[in-house]
């Protein structure tokens, strides 16, 4: 890292949360946000980063949220949990099956897929786990509700589809308007762990929408409508029923649906949506305490 890059990093660390997010929004979305009276989707997500509901920490915790899923839709939707070691020891590593996924509960995108345990080592995973657990995820994007999550390591069963691939993420953006009307927009993310992750948007009838988000490509051939689309939507809306907005992440394997996570501040309010009109349209679909 150069001296200039090091200095920029230190300056960013010293910025107050509101300024940090406003500058990030300006750089990535293209305009300064209205922080106090948000109108767009990204502005309202940014407002949530700064003024989170106290419950967000509980439901964003990837381990504690499992109790909510069990109470709401049943434990059949949970990915089997293999271990939650504290601390992670060689004996824990030896007890893991041939394939698994390593994650932490307090952060997004901290995922290690292990298809063949013989191709990794305890030392490698222990070092990675130590790095993850020592990372203050709140400081990365200033999503304040992550402050309240105690970092923990856990291991899940590796889910693979009929082709032996990691299944696509089904990210259901669930809105509840003031009138009680519910709306859902589905983002299907494929090839997530490759240099060219694809994200395609669909409405509730699986009509392809002209929507894109920064960081994702569009698929050359969009996926066909899932046979269990109705059940995907029922599942997502059941988990989202108590919130004016939440993104419910699911996986679909055959006729089985598995829960991934609940996300309250996707992109920390700085992920640009295309066309820009979508940012305003989605902003009208849910309210915050200041809107």
Secondary structure as the mmCIF struct_conf table of DSSP 4:
data_model
#
loop_
_struct_conf.conf_type_id
_struct_conf.id
_struct_conf.beg_label_comp_id
_struct_conf.beg_label_asym_id
_struct_conf.beg_label_seq_id
_struct_conf.end_label_comp_id
_struct_conf.end_label_asym_id
_struct_conf.end_label_seq_id
HELX_RH_AL_P HELX_RH_AL_P1 UNK A 3 UNK A 14
BEND BEND1 UNK A 15 UNK A 15
HELX_RH_AL_P HELX_RH_AL_P2 UNK A 17 UNK A 29
BEND BEND2 UNK A 30 UNK A 31
BEND BEND3 UNK A 35 UNK A 37
BEND BEND4 UNK A 40 UNK A 40
HELX_RH_AL_P HELX_RH_AL_P3 UNK A 41 UNK A 50
BEND BEND5 UNK A 51 UNK A 51
TURN_TY1_P TURN_TY1_P1 UNK A 54 UNK A 55
HELX_RH_AL_P HELX_RH_AL_P4 UNK A 56 UNK A 60
BEND BEND6 UNK A 61 UNK A 61
TURN_TY1_P TURN_TY1_P2 UNK A 62 UNK A 64
HELX_RH_AL_P HELX_RH_AL_P5 UNK A 65 UNK A 72
TURN_TY1_P TURN_TY1_P3 UNK A 73 UNK A 73
HELX_RH_3T_P HELX_RH_3T_P1 UNK A 75 UNK A 77
BEND BEND7 UNK A 78 UNK A 78
HELX_LH_PP_P HELX_LH_PP_P1 UNK A 79 UNK A 80
STRN STRN1 UNK A 81 UNK A 83
BEND BEND8 UNK A 86 UNK A 87
HELX_RH_AL_P HELX_RH_AL_P6 UNK A 90 UNK A 95
BEND BEND9 UNK A 96 UNK A 96
BEND BEND10 UNK A 98 UNK A 99
STRN STRN2 UNK A 100 UNK A 104
BEND BEND11 UNK A 105 UNK A 106
BEND BEND12 UNK A 108 UNK A 109
STRN STRN3 UNK A 111 UNK A 114
BEND BEND13 UNK A 115 UNK A 115
HELX_RH_3T_P HELX_RH_3T_P2 UNK A 117 UNK A 119
BEND BEND14 UNK A 120 UNK A 120
HELX_RH_AL_P HELX_RH_AL_P7 UNK A 122 UNK A 133
TURN_TY1_P TURN_TY1_P4 UNK A 134 UNK A 134
HELX_RH_AL_P HELX_RH_AL_P8 UNK A 137 UNK A 141
HELX_RH_3T_P HELX_RH_3T_P3 UNK A 144 UNK A 148
STRN STRN4 UNK A 153 UNK A 156
HELX_LH_PP_P HELX_LH_PP_P2 UNK A 157 UNK A 159
TURN_TY1_P TURN_TY1_P5 UNK A 162 UNK A 163
BEND BEND15 UNK A 164 UNK A 165
HELX_LH_PP_P HELX_LH_PP_P3 UNK A 166 UNK A 168
STRN STRN5 UNK A 169 UNK A 176
TURN_TY1_P TURN_TY1_P6 UNK A 178 UNK A 179
BEND BEND16 UNK A 180 UNK A 180
STRN STRN6 UNK A 182 UNK A 190
BEND BEND17 UNK A 191 UNK A 191
TURN_TY1_P TURN_TY1_P7 UNK A 192 UNK A 193
BEND BEND18 UNK A 194 UNK A 194
TURN_TY1_P TURN_TY1_P8 UNK A 195 UNK A 196
STRN STRN7 UNK A 198 UNK A 202
TURN_TY1_P TURN_TY1_P9 UNK A 204 UNK A 205
STRN STRN8 UNK A 208 UNK A 208
BEND BEND19 UNK A 210 UNK A 210
STRN STRN9 UNK A 212 UNK A 213
TURN_TY1_P TURN_TY1_P10 UNK A 214 UNK A 215
STRN STRN10 UNK A 217 UNK A 217
HELX_LH_PP_P HELX_LH_PP_P4 UNK A 218 UNK A 219
BEND BEND20 UNK A 220 UNK A 221
HELX_LH_PP_P HELX_LH_PP_P5 UNK A 222 UNK A 226
TURN_TY1_P TURN_TY1_P11 UNK A 227 UNK A 228
HELX_RH_AL_P HELX_RH_AL_P9 UNK A 229 UNK A 240
TURN_TY1_P TURN_TY1_P12 UNK A 241 UNK A 242
BEND BEND21 UNK A 244 UNK A 244
STRN STRN11 UNK A 245 UNK A 253
TURN_TY1_P TURN_TY1_P13 UNK A 254 UNK A 255
STRN STRN12 UNK A 256 UNK A 263
BEND BEND22 UNK A 264 UNK A 265
HELX_RH_3T_P HELX_RH_3T_P4 UNK A 266 UNK A 269
STRN STRN13 UNK A 273 UNK A 274
BEND BEND23 UNK A 275 UNK A 275
TURN_TY1_P TURN_TY1_P14 UNK A 276 UNK A 276
HELX_RH_AL_P HELX_RH_AL_P10 UNK A 277 UNK A 283
TURN_TY1_P TURN_TY1_P15 UNK A 284 UNK A 285
TURN_TY1_P TURN_TY1_P16 UNK A 289 UNK A 290
#
